[in-house]
Amino acid sequence: MTLKCNCGSEEYITEANAYDIYQYDGDNFNFQRTERIDSEFKLYCRDCGVEITLPPESDNKNSTNSAVKI
Ligand SMILES: [Zn+2]
């Protein structure tokens, strides 16, 4: 089993996990804050967008930011 994408890409990306909130005051959009989305850790191939299936041992919550062997 290989964790690399079949297209041979060297780069992998996570899902977008943050967005900015603006409030409209009648004239302008004013930046309020940035909120993060606490989503499951997933990796996607940067070149073709395929989701990379991670091995089960990296599936526990404490390993969210640990390095992934590719
Ligand atoms: Zn790919």
N, CA, C, O and the ligand as a Tripos MOL2 file, in Angstrom:
@<TRIPOS>MOLECULE
protein
  281   279    71     0     0
PROTEIN
NO_CHARGES

@<TRIPOS>ATOM
      1 N           0.8430   -1.2060    0.0000 N.3       1 MET1
      2 CA          0.0000    0.0000    0.0000 C.3       1 MET1
      3 C           0.8730    1.2480    0.0000 C.2       1 MET1
      4 O           1.7840    1.3790    0.8170 O.2       1 MET1
      5 N           0.5960    2.1320   -0.8920 N.am      2 THR2
      6 CA          1.3570    3.3790   -0.9450 C.3       2 THR2
      7 C           0.4630    4.5480   -0.5540 C.2       2 THR2
      8 O          -0.7250    4.5840   -0.8750 O.2       2 THR2
      9 N           1.0710    5.5080    0.1530 N.am      3 LEU3
     10 CA          0.2950    6.6830    0.5540 C.3       3 LEU3
     11 C           0.4330    7.8210   -0.4470 C.2       3 LEU3
     12 O          -0.2240    8.8560   -0.3330 O.2       3 LEU3
     13 N           1.2970    7.6080   -1.4210 N.am      4 LYS4
     14 CA          1.4460    8.6670   -2.4130 C.3       4 LYS4
     15 C           0.3580    8.5790   -3.4650 C.2       4 LYS4
     16 O          -0.1620    7.5040   -3.7650 O.2       4 LYS4
     17 N           0.0340    9.7130   -4.0060 N.am      5 CYS5
     18 CA         -0.9750    9.7400   -5.0590 C.3       5 CYS5
     19 C          -0.4140    9.1440   -6.3430 C.2       5 CYS5
     20 O           0.7780    9.2580   -6.6280 O.2       5 CYS5
     21 N          -1.2760    8.5200   -7.0970 N.am      6 ASN6
     22 CA         -0.8530    7.9030   -8.3560 C.3       6 ASN6
     23 C          -0.3210    8.9030   -9.3720 C.2       6 ASN6
     24 O           0.4270    8.5270  -10.2740 O.2       6 ASN6
     25 N          -0.6920   10.1560   -9.2390 N.am      7 CYS7
     26 CA         -0.2540   11.1380  -10.2280 C.3       7 CYS7
     27 C           1.1850   11.5650   -9.9900 C.2       7 CYS7
     28 O           1.7630   12.2730  -10.8150 O.2       7 CYS7
     29 N           1.7820   11.1390   -8.8580 N.am      8 GLY8
     30 CA          3.1850   11.4360   -8.6210 C.3       8 GLY8
     31 C           3.4510   12.7760   -7.9750 C.2       8 GLY8
     32 O           4.6030   13.2050   -7.9020 O.2       8 GLY8
     33 N           2.4180   13.4460   -7.5060 N.am      9 SER9
     34 CA          2.6000   14.7550   -6.8880 C.3       9 SER9
     35 C           3.4680   14.6550   -5.6330 C.2       9 SER9
     36 O           3.4200   13.6620   -4.9080 O.2       9 SER9
     37 N           4.2590   15.6940   -5.3900 N.am     10 GLU10
     38 CA          5.0870   15.7530   -4.1860 C.3      10 GLU10
     39 C           4.4150   16.5850   -3.1000 C.2      10 GLU10
     40 O           4.9240   16.6420   -1.9810 O.2      10 GLU10
     41 N           3.2950   17.2290   -3.3900 N.am     11 GLU11
     42 CA          2.6750   18.1320   -2.4220 C.3      11 GLU11
     43 C           1.2500   17.7040   -2.0930 C.2      11 GLU11
     44 O           0.4840   17.2860   -2.9610 O.2      11 GLU11
     45 N           0.9250   17.8220   -0.8120 N.am     12 TYR12
     46 CA         -0.3880   17.4280   -0.3170 C.3      12 TYR12
     47 C          -0.9370   18.5460    0.5550 C.2      12 TYR12
     48 O          -0.1840   19.2010    1.2750 O.2      12 TYR12
     49 N          -2.2050   18.7610    0.4950 N.am     13 ILE13
     50 CA         -2.8080   19.8920    1.1990 C.3      13 ILE13
     51 C          -3.9230   19.4130    2.1190 C.2      13 ILE13
     52 O          -4.5010   18.3460    1.9140 O.2      13 ILE13
     53 N          -4.2160   20.2240    3.1420 N.am     14 THR14
     54 CA         -5.3590   19.9400    4.0080 C.3      14 THR14
     55 C          -6.5710   20.6890    3.4620 C.2      14 THR14
     56 O          -6.4600   21.4760    2.5210 O.2      14 THR14
     57 N          -7.7230   20.4330    4.0640 N.am     15 GLU15
     58 CA         -8.9050   21.2060    3.7050 C.3      15 GLU15
     59 C          -8.7570   22.6280    4.2290 C.2      15 GLU15
     60 O          -8.0750   22.8570    5.2280 O.2      15 GLU15
     61 N          -9.3840   23.5690    3.5650 N.am     16 ALA16
     62 CA         -9.4430   24.9170    4.1090 C.3      16 ALA16
     63 C         -10.1020   24.8410    5.4750 C.2      16 ALA16
     64 O         -11.1750   24.2500    5.6030 O.2      16 ALA16
     65 N          -9.4870   25.4250    6.5020 N.am     17 ASN17
     66 CA        -10.0060   25.2220    7.8610 C.3      17 ASN17
     67 C         -10.2540   26.5280    8.5980 C.2      17 ASN17
     68 O         -10.3310   26.5310    9.8260 O.2      17 ASN17
     69 N         -10.3800   27.6330    7.8820 N.am     18 ALA18
     70 CA        -10.6540   28.9050    8.5380 C.3      18 ALA18
     71 C         -11.3750   29.8320    7.5740 C.2      18 ALA18
     72 O         -11.2220   29.7330    6.3560 O.2      18 ALA18
     73 N         -12.1610   30.7300    8.1420 N.am     19 TYR19
     74 CA        -12.8000   31.7470    7.3110 C.3      19 TYR19
     75 C         -12.9210   33.0360    8.0960 C.2      19 TYR19
     76 O         -12.9510   33.0270    9.3270 O.2      19 TYR19
     77 N         -12.9920   34.1400    7.3780 N.am     20 ASP20
     78 CA        -13.1040   35.4520    8.0080 C.3      20 ASP20
     79 C         -14.5620   35.8830    8.0570 C.2      20 ASP20
     80 O         -15.3260   35.6430    7.1230 O.2      20 ASP20
     81 N         -14.9360   36.5240    9.1610 N.am     21 ILE21
     82 CA        -16.3110   37.0080    9.3220 C.3      21 ILE21
     83 C         -16.3010   38.5260    9.2160 C.2      21 ILE21
     84 O         -15.5240   39.2080    9.8850 O.2      21 ILE21
     85 N         -17.1740   39.0380    8.3670 N.am     22 TYR22
     86 CA        -17.3020   40.4790    8.1780 C.3      22 TYR22
     87 C         -18.7040   40.9060    8.5810 C.2      22 TYR22
     88 O         -19.6510   40.1270    8.4660 O.2      22 TYR22
     89 N         -18.8390   42.1390    9.0540 N.am     23 GLN23
     90 CA        -20.1480   42.6940    9.3720 C.3      23 GLN23
     91 C         -20.3750   43.9110    8.4710 C.2      23 GLN23
     92 O         -19.4850   44.7440    8.3000 O.2      23 GLN23
     93 N         -21.5660   43.9990    7.9060 N.am     24 TYR24
     94 CA        -21.8920   45.1070    7.0190 C.3      24 TYR24
     95 C         -22.5870   46.2020    7.8190 C.2      24 TYR24
     96 O         -23.6100   45.9470    8.4550 O.2      24 TYR24
     97 N         -22.0450   47.4130    7.7930 N.am     25 ASP25
     98 CA        -22.6090   48.4930    8.6060 C.3      25 ASP25
     99 C         -23.4140   49.4800    7.7710 C.2      25 ASP25
    100 O         -23.7140   50.5790    8.2350 O.2      25 ASP25
    101 N         -23.7640   49.1070    6.5570 N.am     26 GLY26
    102 CA        -24.5180   50.0000    5.6940 C.3      26 GLY26
    103 C         -23.6410   50.6590    4.6460 C.2      26 GLY26
    104 O         -24.1240   51.0470    3.5820 O.2      26 GLY26
    105 N         -22.3720   50.7860    4.9360 N.am     27 ASP27
    106 CA        -21.4350   51.3760    3.9850 C.3      27 ASP27
    107 C         -20.3010   50.4240    3.6210 C.2      27 ASP27
    108 O         -19.9120   50.2910    2.4610 O.2      27 ASP27
    109 N         -19.7990   49.7840    4.6330 N.am     28 ASN28
    110 CA        -18.6170   48.9590    4.4290 C.3      28 ASN28
    111 C         -18.7590   47.6080    5.1070 C.2      28 ASN28
    112 O         -19.5460   47.4160    6.0340 O.2      28 ASN28
    113 N         -17.9660   46.6950    4.6040 N.am     29 PHE29
    114 CA        -17.8130   45.4080    5.2820 C.3      29 PHE29
    115 C         -16.6380   45.5190    6.2420 C.2      29 PHE29
    116 O         -15.5110   45.7930    5.8300 O.2      29 PHE29
    117 N         -16.9050   45.3080    7.5030 N.am     30 ASN30
    118 CA        -15.8610   45.4270    8.5080 C.3      30 ASN30
    119 C         -15.4510   44.0560    9.0250 C.2      30 ASN30
    120 O         -16.2790   43.2370    9.4240 O.2      30 ASN30
    121 N         -14.1550   43.8410    9.0020 N.am     31 PHE31
    122 CA        -13.6430   42.5550    9.4590 C.3      31 PHE31
    123 C         -13.9020   42.3830   10.9500 C.2      31 PHE31
    124 O         -13.6040   43.2780   11.7410 O.2      31 PHE31
    125 N         -14.4540   41.2390   11.3360 N.am     32 GLN32
    126 CA        -14.7300   40.9510   12.7400 C.3      32 GLN32
    127 C         -13.6960   40.0020   13.3410 C.2      32 GLN32
    128 O         -13.0060   40.3370   14.3040 O.2      32 GLN32
    129 N         -13.6100   38.8470   12.7690 N.am     33 ARG33
    130 CA        -12.6990   37.8370   13.3300 C.3      33 ARG33
    131 C         -12.5260   36.6940   12.3410 C.2      33 ARG33
    132 O         -13.2400   36.5860   11.3440 O.2      33 ARG33
    133 N         -11.5730   35.8640   12.6470 N.am     34 THR34
    134 CA        -11.3590   34.6410   11.8820 C.3      34 THR34
    135 C         -11.8150   33.4590   12.7200 C.2      34 THR34
    136 O         -11.4260   33.3260   13.8800 O.2      34 THR34
    137 N         -12.6340   32.6100   12.1370 N.am     35 GLU35
    138 CA        -13.0520   31.3980   12.8470 C.3      35 GLU35
    139 C         -12.4520   30.1800   12.1610 C.2      35 GLU35
    140 O         -12.3750   30.0930   10.9360 O.2      35 GLU35
    141 N         -12.0330   29.2520   12.9960 N.am     36 ARG36
    142 CA        -11.4580   28.0250   12.4700 C.3      36 ARG36
    143 C         -12.5090   26.9270   12.4430 C.2      36 ARG36
    144 O         -13.3710   26.8540   13.3180 O.2      36 ARG36
    145 N         -12.4290   26.0970   11.4560 N.am     37 ILE37
    146 CA        -13.3080   24.9390   11.3640 C.3      37 ILE37
    147 C         -12.5360   23.7510   11.9140 C.2      37 ILE37
    148 O         -11.4670   23.4020   11.4120 O.2      37 ILE37
    149 N         -13.0860   23.1400   12.9430 N.am     38 ASP38
    150 CA        -12.3860   22.0250   13.5790 C.3      38 ASP38
    151 C         -12.7260   20.7270   12.8620 C.2      38 ASP38
    152 O         -13.4180   19.8630   13.4000 O.2      38 ASP38
    153 N         -12.2380   20.6130   11.6700 N.am     39 SER39
    154 CA        -12.6080   19.4380   10.8800 C.3      39 SER39
    155 C         -11.5930   18.3170   11.0400 C.2      39 SER39
    156 O         -10.4740   18.5150   11.5130 O.2      39 SER39
    157 N         -12.0120   17.1770   10.6430 N.am     40 GLU40
    158 CA        -11.1710   15.9880   10.6680 C.3      40 GLU40
    159 C          -9.9280   16.2240    9.8190 C.2      40 GLU40
    160 O          -9.9910   16.8730    8.7750 O.2      40 GLU40
    161 N          -8.7950   15.6910   10.2780 N.am     41 PHE41
    162 CA         -7.5660   15.8680    9.5140 C.3      41 PHE41
    163 C          -7.5930   14.9870    8.2770 C.2      41 PHE41
    164 O          -7.6840   13.7620    8.3580 O.2      41 PHE41
    165 N          -7.5130   15.6470    7.1330 N.am     42 LYS42
    166 CA         -7.4980   14.9210    5.8700 C.3      42 LYS42
    167 C          -6.4580   15.5510    4.9660 C.2      42 LYS42
    168 O          -6.1700   16.7440    5.0540 O.2      42 LYS42
    169 N          -5.9130   14.7410    4.1130 N.am     43 LEU43
    170 CA         -4.9550   15.2530    3.1380 C.3      43 LEU43
    171 C          -5.4630   14.9990    1.7250 C.2      43 LEU43
    172 O          -6.0580   13.9650    1.4200 O.2      43 LEU43
    173 N          -5.2040   15.9730    0.8930 N.am     44 TYR44
    174 CA         -5.5840   15.8490   -0.5040 C.3      44 TYR44
    175 C          -4.3630   16.1020   -1.3720 C.2      44 TYR44
    176 O          -3.4880   16.8950   -1.0230 O.2      44 TYR44
    177 N          -4.3180   15.4360   -2.4800 N.am     45 CYS45
    178 CA         -3.2540   15.6840   -3.4430 C.3      45 CYS45
    179 C          -3.4160   17.0910   -3.9890 C.2      45 CYS45
    180 O          -4.5060   17.4960   -4.3930 O.2      45 CYS45
    181 N          -2.3090   17.8310   -3.9940 N.am     46 ARG46
    182 CA         -2.4220   19.2070   -4.4730 C.3      46 ARG46
    183 C          -2.6330   19.2630   -5.9800 C.2      46 ARG46
    184 O          -3.2890   20.1710   -6.4900 O.2      46 ARG46
    185 N          -2.0900   18.3130   -6.6680 N.am     47 ASP47
    186 CA         -2.1720   18.3530   -8.1310 C.3      47 ASP47
    187 C          -3.5220   17.9050   -8.6750 C.2      47 ASP47
    188 O          -4.0910   18.5710   -9.5400 O.2      47 ASP47
    189 N          -4.0390   16.7880   -8.1800 N.am     48 CYS48
    190 CA         -5.2650   16.2650   -8.7850 C.3      48 CYS48
    191 C          -6.4500   16.2480   -7.8190 C.2      48 CYS48
    192 O          -7.5700   15.9490   -8.2340 O.2      48 CYS48
    193 N          -6.2260   16.5640   -6.5330 N.am     49 GLY49
    194 CA         -7.3410   16.7050   -5.6030 C.3      49 GLY49
    195 C          -7.8540   15.4290   -4.9790 C.2      49 GLY49
    196 O          -8.8290   15.4580   -4.2290 O.2      49 GLY49
    197 N          -7.2220   14.3180   -5.2690 N.am     50 VAL50
    198 CA         -7.6630   13.0460   -4.7000 C.3      50 VAL50
    199 C          -7.3870   13.0290   -3.1990 C.2      50 VAL50
    200 O          -6.3270   13.4710   -2.7540 O.2      50 VAL50
    201 N          -8.3520   12.5120   -2.4130 N.am     51 GLU51
    202 CA         -8.1230   12.3890   -0.9780 C.3      51 GLU51
    203 C          -7.1840   11.2290   -0.7240 C.2      51 GLU51
    204 O          -7.3600   10.1360   -1.2610 O.2      51 GLU51
    205 N          -6.1700   11.4870    0.1130 N.am     52 ILE52
    206 CA         -5.1980   10.4510    0.4460 C.3      52 ILE52
    207 C          -5.7190    9.6750    1.6420 C.2      52 ILE52
    208 O          -6.0350   10.2680    2.6740 O.2      52 ILE52
    209 N          -5.8100    8.3790    1.5220 N.am     53 THR53
    210 CA         -6.2780    7.5420    2.6200 C.3      53 THR53
    211 C          -5.1320    7.2940    3.5830 C.2      53 THR53
    212 O          -4.1070    6.7210    3.2160 O.2      53 THR53
    213 N          -5.3210    7.7350    4.8280 N.am     54 LEU54
    214 CA         -4.2780    7.5840    5.8350 C.3      54 LEU54
    215 C          -4.4430    6.2580    6.5530 C.2      54 LEU54
    216 O          -5.5540    5.7460    6.6860 O.2      54 LEU54
    217 N          -3.3240    5.7050    7.0150 N.am     55 PRO55
    218 CA         -3.4110    4.4400    7.7480 C.3      55 PRO55
    219 C          -4.1620    4.6130    9.0630 C.2      55 PRO55
    220 O          -4.1580    5.7140    9.6140 O.2      55 PRO55
    221 N          -4.8090    3.5680    9.5920 N.am     56 PRO56
    222 CA         -5.6470    3.6400   10.7960 C.3      56 PRO56
    223 C          -4.9230    4.2090   12.0100 C.2      56 PRO56
    224 O          -5.5420    4.8970   12.8220 O.2      56 PRO56
    225 N          -3.6210    3.9370   12.1540 N.am     57 GLU57
    226 CA         -2.9210    4.3840   13.3560 C.3      57 GLU57
    227 C          -2.7880    5.9010   13.4450 C.2      57 GLU57
    228 O          -2.5280    6.4260   14.5280 O.2      57 GLU57
    229 N          -2.9570    6.6040   12.3540 N.am     58 SER58
    230 CA         -2.8920    8.0660   12.4210 C.3      58 SER58
    231 C          -4.2980    8.6490   12.5520 C.2      58 SER58
    232 O          -4.5060    9.8440   12.3430 O.2      58 SER58
    233 N          -5.2420    7.8100   12.8950 N.am     59 ASP59
    234 CA         -6.6370    8.2110   12.9200 C.3      59 ASP59
    235 C          -7.1110    8.6690   14.3020 C.2      59 ASP59
    236 O          -8.2830    9.0070   14.4690 O.2      59 ASP59
    237 N          -6.2120    8.6850   15.2950 N.am     60 ASN60
    238 CA         -6.6820    9.1060   16.6120 C.3      60 ASN60
    239 C          -6.4800   10.5990   16.8320 C.2      60 ASN60
    240 O          -5.6190   11.2200   16.2090 O.2      60 ASN60
    241 N          -7.2700   11.1560   17.7080 N.am     61 LYS61
    242 CA         -7.3710   12.6070   17.8220 C.3      61 LYS61
    243 C          -6.0830   13.2880   18.2730 C.2      61 LYS61
    244 O          -5.8740   14.4660   17.9820 O.2      61 LYS61
    245 N          -5.2230   12.5680   18.9760 N.am     62 ASN62
    246 CA         -3.9930   13.1840   19.4740 C.3      62 ASN62
    247 C          -2.9390   13.3660   18.3920 C.2      62 ASN62
    248 O          -1.9410   14.0540   18.6080 O.2      62 ASN62
    249 N          -3.1460   12.7730   17.2590 N.am     63 SER63
    250 CA         -2.1150   12.8340   16.2270 C.3      63 SER63
    251 C          -2.4640   13.8120   15.1180 C.2      63 SER63
    252 O          -1.8980   13.7540   14.0260 O.2      63 SER63
    253 N          -3.4020   14.7150   15.4060 N.am     64 THR64
    254 CA         -3.8860   15.6270   14.3800 C.3      64 THR64
    255 C          -2.7690   16.3620   13.6610 C.2      64 THR64
    256 O          -2.7910   16.5110   12.4390 O.2      64 THR64
    257 N          -1.7880   16.8210   14.4370 N.am     65 ASN65
    258 CA         -0.7490   17.6330   13.8190 C.3      65 ASN65
    259 C           0.5740   16.8910   13.6460 C.2      65 ASN65
    260 O           1.5970   17.4980   13.3300 O.2      65 ASN65
    261 N           0.5480   15.5960   13.8520 N.am     66 SER66
    262 CA          1.7960   14.8580   13.7190 C.3      66 SER66
    263 C           2.1420   14.6780   12.2310 C.2      66 SER66
    264 O           1.2930   14.8110   11.3500 O.2      66 SER66
    265 N           3.3630   14.3840   12.0050 N.am     67 ALA67
    266 CA          3.8170   14.2050   10.6290 C.3      67 ALA67
    267 C           3.1680   12.9580   10.0320 C.2      67 ALA67
    268 O           2.9270   11.9670   10.7210 O.2      67 ALA67
    269 N           2.9000   13.0380    8.7600 N.am     68 VAL68
    270 CA          2.3100   11.9130    8.0570 C.3      68 VAL68
    271 C           3.3600   11.3210    7.1400 C.2      68 VAL68
    272 O           3.9840   12.0310    6.3520 O.2      68 VAL68
    273 N           3.5470   10.0450    7.2460 N.am     69 LYS69
    274 CA          4.5200    9.3820    6.3640 C.3      69 LYS69
    275 C           3.9390    9.2750    4.9670 C.2      69 LYS69
    276 O           2.8450    8.7470    4.7690 O.2      69 LYS69
    277 N           4.6720    9.7740    4.0250 N.am     70 ILE70
    278 CA          4.2280    9.6730    2.6360 C.3      70 ILE70
    279 C           5.2850    8.9280    1.8430 C.2      70 ILE70
    280 O           5.1230    8.7240    0.6400 O.2      70 ILE70
    281 ZN         -2.6060   13.3460   -7.4130 Zn       71 ZN71
@<TRIPOS>BOND
     1     1     2 1
     2     2     3 1
     3     3     4 2
     4     3     5 am
     5     5     6 1
     6     6     7 1
     7     7     8 2
     8     7     9 am
     9     9    10 1
    10    10    11 1
    11    11    12 2
    12    11    13 am
    13    13    14 1
    14    14    15 1
    15    15    16 2
    16    15    17 am
    17    17    18 1
    18    18    19 1
    19    19    20 2
    20    19    21 am
    21    21    22 1
    22    22    23 1
    23    23    24 2
    24    23    25 am
    25    25    26 1
    26    26    27 1
    27    27    28 2
    28    27    29 am
    29    29    30 1
    30    30    31 1
    31    31    32 2
    32    31    33 am
    33    33    34 1
    34    34    35 1
    35    35    36 2
    36    35    37 am
    37    37    38 1
    38    38    39 1
    39    39    40 2
    40    39    41 am
    41    41    42 1
    42    42    43 1
    43    43    44 2
    44    43    45 am
    45    45    46 1
    46    46    47 1
    47    47    48 2
    48    47    49 am
    49    49    50 1
    50    50    51 1
    51    51    52 2
    52    51    53 am
    53    53    54 1
    54    54    55 1
    55    55    56 2
    56    55    57 am
    57    57    58 1
    58    58    59 1
    59    59    60 2
    60    59    61 am
    61    61    62 1
    62    62    63 1
    63    63    64 2
    64    63    65 am
    65    65    66 1
    66    66    67 1
    67    67    68 2
    68    67    69 am
    69    69    70 1
    70    70    71 1
    71    71    72 2
    72    71    73 am
    73    73    74 1
    74    74    75 1
    75    75    76 2
    76    75    77 am
    77    77    78 1
    78    78    79 1
    79    79    80 2
    80    79    81 am
    81    81    82 1
    82    82    83 1
    83    83    84 2
    84    83    85 am
    85    85    86 1
    86    86    87 1
    87    87    88 2
    88    87    89 am
    89    89    90 1
    90    90    91 1
    91    91    92 2
    92    91    93 am
    93    93    94 1
    94    94    95 1
    95    95    96 2
    96    95    97 am
    97    97    98 1
    98    98    99 1
    99    99   100 2
   100    99   101 am
   101   101   102 1
   102   102   103 1
   103   103   104 2
   104   103   105 am
   105   105   106 1
   106   106   107 1
   107   107   108 2
   108   107   109 am
   109   109   110 1
   110   110   111 1
   111   111   112 2
   112   111   113 am
   113   113   114 1
   114   114   115 1
   115   115   116 2
   116   115   117 am
   117   117   118 1
   118   118   119 1
   119   119   120 2
   120   119   121 am
   121   121   122 1
   122   122   123 1
   123   123   124 2
   124   123   125 am
   125   125   126 1
   126   126   127 1
   127   127   128 2
   128   127   129 am
   129   129   130 1
   130   130   131 1
   131   131   132 2
   132   131   133 am
   133   133   134 1
   134   134   135 1
   135   135   136 2
   136   135   137 am
   137   137   138 1
   138   138   139 1
   139   139   140 2
   140   139   141 am
   141   141   142 1
   142   142   143 1
   143   143   144 2
   144   143   145 am
   145   145   146 1
   146   146   147 1
   147   147   148 2
   148   147   149 am
   149   149   150 1
   150   150   151 1
   151   151   152 2
   152   151   153 am
   153   153   154 1
   154   154   155 1
   155   155   156 2
   156   155   157 am
   157   157   158 1
   158   158   159 1
   159   159   160 2
   160   159   161 am
   161   161   162 1
   162   162   163 1
   163   163   164 2
   164   163   165 am
   165   165   166 1
   166   166   167 1
   167   167   168 2
   168   167   169 am
   169   169   170 1
   170   170   171 1
   171   171   172 2
   172   171   173 am
   173   173   174 1
   174   174   175 1
   175   175   176 2
   176   175   177 am
   177   177   178 1
   178   178   179 1
   179   179   180 2
   180   179   181 am
   181   181   182 1
   182   182   183 1
   183   183   184 2
   184   183   185 am
   185   185   186 1
   186   186   187 1
   187   187   188 2
   188   187   189 am
   189   189   190 1
   190   190   191 1
   191   191   192 2
   192   191   193 am
   193   193   194 1
   194   194   195 1
   195   195   196 2
   196   195   197 am
   197   197   198 1
   198   198   199 1
   199   199   200 2
   200   199   201 am
   201   201   202 1
   202   202   203 1
   203   203   204 2
   204   203   205 am
   205   205   206 1
   206   206   207 1
   207   207   208 2
   208   207   209 am
   209   209   210 1
   210   210   211 1
   211   211   212 2
   212   211   213 am
   213   213   214 1
   214   214   215 1
   215   215   216 2
   216   215   217 am
   217   217   218 1
   218   218   219 1
   219   219   220 2
   220   219   221 am
   221   221   222 1
   222   222   223 1
   223   223   224 2
   224   223   225 am
   225   225   226 1
   226   226   227 1
   227   227   228 2
   228   227   229 am
   229   229   230 1
   230   230   231 1
   231   231   232 2
   232   231   233 am
   233   233   234 1
   234   234   235 1
   235   235   236 2
   236   235   237 am
   237   237   238 1
   238   238   239 1
   239   239   240 2
   240   239   241 am
   241   241   242 1
   242   242   243 1
   243   243   244 2
   244   243   245 am
   245   245   246 1
   246   246   247 1
   247   247   248 2
   248   247   249 am
   249   249   250 1
   250   250   251 1
   251   251   252 2
   252   251   253 am
   253   253   254 1
   254   254   255 1
   255   255   256 2
   256   255   257 am
   257   257   258 1
   258   258   259 1
   259   259   260 2
   260   259   261 am
   261   261   262 1
   262   262   263 1
   263   263   264 2
   264   263   265 am
   265   265   266 1
   266   266   267 1
   267   267   268 2
   268   267   269 am
   269   269   270 1
   270   270   271 1
   271   271   272 2
   272   271   273 am
   273   273   274 1
   274   274   275 1
   275   275   276 2
   276   275   277 am
   277   277   278 1
   278   278   279 1
   279   279   280 2
@<TRIPOS>SUBSTRUCTURE
     1 MET1         2 RESIDUE 1 A MET
     2 THR2         6 RESIDUE 1 A THR
     3 LEU3        10 RESIDUE 1 A LEU
     4 LYS4        14 RESIDUE 1 A LYS
     5 CYS5        18 RESIDUE 1 A CYS
     6 ASN6        22 RESIDUE 1 A ASN
     7 CYS7        26 RESIDUE 1 A CYS
     8 GLY8        30 RESIDUE 1 A GLY
     9 SER9        34 RESIDUE 1 A SER
    10 GLU10       38 RESIDUE 1 A GLU
    11 GLU11       42 RESIDUE 1 A GLU
    12 TYR12       46 RESIDUE 1 A TYR
    13 ILE13       50 RESIDUE 1 A ILE
    14 THR14       54 RESIDUE 1 A THR
    15 GLU15       58 RESIDUE 1 A GLU
    16 ALA16       62 RESIDUE 1 A ALA
    17 ASN17       66 RESIDUE 1 A ASN
    18 ALA18       70 RESIDUE 1 A ALA
    19 TYR19       74 RESIDUE 1 A TYR
    20 ASP20       78 RESIDUE 1 A ASP
    21 ILE21       82 RESIDUE 1 A ILE
    22 TYR22       86 RESIDUE 1 A TYR
    23 GLN23       90 RESIDUE 1 A GLN
    24 TYR24       94 RESIDUE 1 A TYR
    25 ASP25       98 RESIDUE 1 A ASP
    26 GLY26      102 RESIDUE 1 A GLY
    27 ASP27      106 RESIDUE 1 A ASP
    28 ASN28      110 RESIDUE 1 A ASN
    29 PHE29      114 RESIDUE 1 A PHE
    30 ASN30      118 RESIDUE 1 A ASN
    31 PHE31      122 RESIDUE 1 A PHE
    32 GLN32      126 RESIDUE 1 A GLN
    33 ARG33      130 RESIDUE 1 A ARG
    34 THR34      134 RESIDUE 1 A THR
    35 GLU35      138 RESIDUE 1 A GLU
    36 ARG36      142 RESIDUE 1 A ARG
    37 ILE37      146 RESIDUE 1 A ILE
    38 ASP38      150 RESIDUE 1 A ASP
    39 SER39      154 RESIDUE 1 A SER
    40 GLU40      158 RESIDUE 1 A GLU
    41 PHE41      162 RESIDUE 1 A PHE
    42 LYS42      166 RESIDUE 1 A LYS
    43 LEU43      170 RESIDUE 1 A LEU
    44 TYR44      174 RESIDUE 1 A TYR
    45 CYS45      178 RESIDUE 1 A CYS
    46 ARG46      182 RESIDUE 1 A ARG
    47 ASP47      186 RESIDUE 1 A ASP
    48 CYS48      190 RESIDUE 1 A CYS
    49 GLY49      194 RESIDUE 1 A GLY
    50 VAL50      198 RESIDUE 1 A VAL
    51 GLU51      202 RESIDUE 1 A GLU
    52 ILE52      206 RESIDUE 1 A ILE
    53 THR53      210 RESIDUE 1 A THR
    54 LEU54      214 RESIDUE 1 A LEU
    55 PRO55      218 RESIDUE 1 A PRO
    56 PRO56      222 RESIDUE 1 A PRO
    57 GLU57      226 RESIDUE 1 A GLU
    58 SER58      230 RESIDUE 1 A SER
    59 ASP59      234 RESIDUE 1 A ASP
    60 ASN60      238 RESIDUE 1 A ASN
    61 LYS61      242 RESIDUE 1 A LYS
    62 ASN62      246 RESIDUE 1 A ASN
    63 SER63      250 RESIDUE 1 A SER
    64 THR64      254 RESIDUE 1 A THR
    65 ASN65      258 RESIDUE 1 A ASN
    66 SER66      262 RESIDUE 1 A SER
    67 ALA67      266 RESIDUE 1 A ALA
    68 VAL68      270 RESIDUE 1 A VAL
    69 LYS69      274 RESIDUE 1 A LYS
    70 ILE70      278 RESIDUE 1 A ILE
    71 ZN71       281 GROUP 0 **** ****
